[in-house]
Amino acid sequence: MRFKGYFLGLLSSVSYGLIPLFVLPIKKAGFGIDTTLFYRFAFAALLLGSYLLLKQKSFNIERNQILTLAVLGMFYGISSDSLFLAYDYLNAGVASTLLFIYPLLVAIIMALVFKEKLNSTSIFAIVFTLIGVLLLSLQNGKFAINGIGLFIIFISALGYALYIVTVSKSNVKNLNGLVLTFYSFLFTSVYYAVKLLTDSNKNFEIPTFSLGLNLALFALVTTVISSLALVFAIKYIGSTATSILGAFEPVVAVSISVLLFDEFFSLNLALGISCIILGVTLNIIGDAYKNRKKLKKATLG
């Protein structure tokens, strides 16, 4: 079971890291971001909903959870919007790596809003991550990263961090993981549908079969498979080990960008990625240790 869990954790990480493989050709074809993401999450909700039906899972939710799920859909949508917009300003590998700072933003939000104490490991993690961001921003000793792109990807990471915090601190935290994910996809697709319907240049049409196939695979691989593998990996090996395996996400994204789309790979990029991955991993380990101490204290007390 442990091997299966590690395999699924790796599969979740790798499949999510493949986002540039699908997004860059879609953007090159000039297909709209909102339409792309509407179909991504609509297809994902359909596929995951079908899986839940086959497994005879209940879709029941309480009325007071609907607003929370709508807010989660909005946060997920803002995060996805910002990520794909950032690809216009940053290369996909850098954008995907910077998105990976979201666990640290979760720790900072929990400290500022919910007064959870930052331990020394989390502080070191933040320092390493900031060094990583700085290294990604410098070229020949000069600030070379696009400032607008950096701001947009920060919004993307913040949107995902707020999604995670909302799940952990709201009335939906006890929902079955797959059911919660289904509703997140569903409400995110509603978010994009509303955006499209209020846009005078709205366009739901998929112009070619190949683009439609790309959208379907985009939803299946980076959204459904990634989410299913994540849920089952957590079940088999726990959230800490699964989160650490998430470090492969930016590695895969950078590899795809460099090998298939000829994006530039530099020493600064390698060092920046390493520092960010190290920082996030330290934060995850520190958080797991803190939770273990809390549990031990509660058991003894």
JOVEN-V884086 format. One record per run of one state. SS is the DSSP state (H for helix, E for strand, C for the rest). FROM is the first residue (numbers start at 1). TO is the last residue. If there is no record, write none. Layout:
ss:SS from:FROM to:TO
ss:SS from:FROM to:TO
//
This chain:
ss:C from:1 to:1
ss:H from:2 to:17
ss:C from:18 to:18
ss:H from:19 to:28
ss:C from:29 to:32
ss:H from:33 to:54
ss:C from:55 to:62
ss:H from:63 to:86
ss:C from:87 to:91
ss:H from:92 to:99
ss:C from:100 to:101
ss:H from:102 to:113
ss:C from:114 to:119
ss:H from:120 to:137
ss:E from:138 to:139
ss:C from:140 to:141
ss:E from:142 to:143
ss:C from:144 to:146
ss:H from:147 to:169
ss:C from:170 to:176
ss:H from:177 to:197
ss:C from:198 to:208
ss:H from:209 to:245
ss:C from:246 to:247
ss:H from:248 to:261
ss:C from:262 to:266
ss:H from:267 to:300
ss:C from:301 to:301
//
